[in-house]
């Protein structure tokens, strides 16, 4: 069974950094659209960052641009989200997701495989 396994969440102070990992098990991430989403209580799930493993294109939401970086390893087995200068409003459950596509997909309902999420808490 295909699955994505997230890790790297935790508690940090404002201004700190975390690196989230998303490892694919049972499949490779070649020619995929990869998304990092976060769920905040009282708000809709939002797309934070996207990566096309086929073209190398990336996308960042305005709220994280300049602070977060999405990347993948050369073997295309793991996707990372480096999060710097974290703010309390970054707190939430972060999910990685993947779907086969030659370009980036921007809607959460377009993603077929999802991880179970990892909690990120940023203290004020």
RAWOUR-V558644 format. One record per residue. RES is the residue in one letter. SS is DSSP state (H for helix, E for strand, L for the rest). PSI is psi in whole degrees, -180 to 180 (NA if undefined). D_LAST is the distance of its C-alpha to the last C-alpha in Angstrom with 2 decimals. Layout:
BEGIN
[[RES:SS:PSI:D_LAST] [RES:SS:PSI:D_LAST]]
END
This chain:
BEGIN
[[X:L:133:39.88] [X:L:141:37.45] [X:E:160:33.79] [X:E:136:30.46] [X:E:116:28.24] [X:E:152:24.56] [X:E:167:22.68] [X:L:-6:19.78] [X:L:168:16.79] [X:E:-165:14.37] [X:E:130:11.02] [X:E:158:9.24] [X:E:155:6.48] [X:L:136:5.63] [X:L:-11:9.26] [X:L:-176:10.86] [X:L:152:13.78] [X:E:152:15.56] [X:E:113:19.17] [X:E:143:20.40] [X:E:147:24.13] [X:E:107:26.57] [X:E:130:30.01] [X:E:132:33.07] [X:E:125:35.55] [X:L:-6:39.05] [X:L:168:38.97] [X:L:158:38.17] [X:L:17:35.83] [X:L:137:38.62] [X:L:47:38.99] [X:E:153:35.97] [X:E:125:33.27] [X:E:134:29.97] [X:E:144:26.86] [X:E:125:23.22] [X:E:155:21.92] [X:E:146:18.77] [X:E:120:18.79] [X:L:134:16.14] [X:L:132:17.15] [X:L:0:19.19] [X:L:158:19.73] [X:L:151:22.50] [X:L:133:22.22] [X:E:145:21.78] [X:E:123:23.22] [X:E:-46:20.83] [X:E:149:23.46] [X:E:153:27.16] [X:E:132:29.78] [X:E:117:33.56] [X:L:-15:35.06] [X:L:-46:38.43] [X:L:-20:37.82] [X:L:0:34.64] [X:L:146:33.09] [X:E:160:29.33] [X:E:143:27.13] [X:E:137:23.50] [X:L:156:21.94] [X:L:-32:20.97] [X:L:-21:17.27] [X:L:-7:17.28] [X:L:133:20.33] [X:L:-13:20.19] [X:L:-33:17.22] [X:E:151:18.78] [X:E:127:22.29] [X:E:142:24.57] [X:E:169:27.58] [X:E:157:30.25] [X:L:167:32.44] [X:L:-29:36.10] [X:L:-8:37.40] [X:L:43:35.42] [X:L:-20:34.23] [X:E:139:30.48] [X:E:142:27.94] [X:E:153:24.65] [X:E:104:21.42] [X:E:122:19.77] [X:E:115:16.17] [X:L:163:14.91] [X:L:48:12.22] [X:L:144:9.95] [X:L:156:7.60] [X:H:-34:5.75] [X:H:-7:9.32] [X:H:-8:10.90] [X:L:137:10.41] [X:E:-180:14.00] [X:E:124:17.29] [X:E:130:18.88] [X:E:141:22.67] [X:E:151:25.31] [X:E:155:28.63] [X:E:149:31.98] [X:E:147:35.19] [X:E:125:38.39] [X:L:144:38.69] [X:L:-7:40.04] [X:L:172:37.19] [X:L:136:33.58] [X:L:137:33.14] [X:L:-5:30.44] [X:L:137:30.77] [X:H:-29:29.30] [X:H:-3:32.66] [X:H:-9:34.38] [X:L:134:32.81] [X:L:-31:34.97] [X:E:130:33.15] [X:E:143:29.63] [X:L:175:27.55] [X:L:-9:25.99] [X:L:156:22.38] [X:E:136:19.60] [X:E:132:16.19] [X:E:123:13.10] [X:E:124:9.73] [X:E:117:6.59] [X:E:145:3.79] [X:L:NA:0.00]]
END
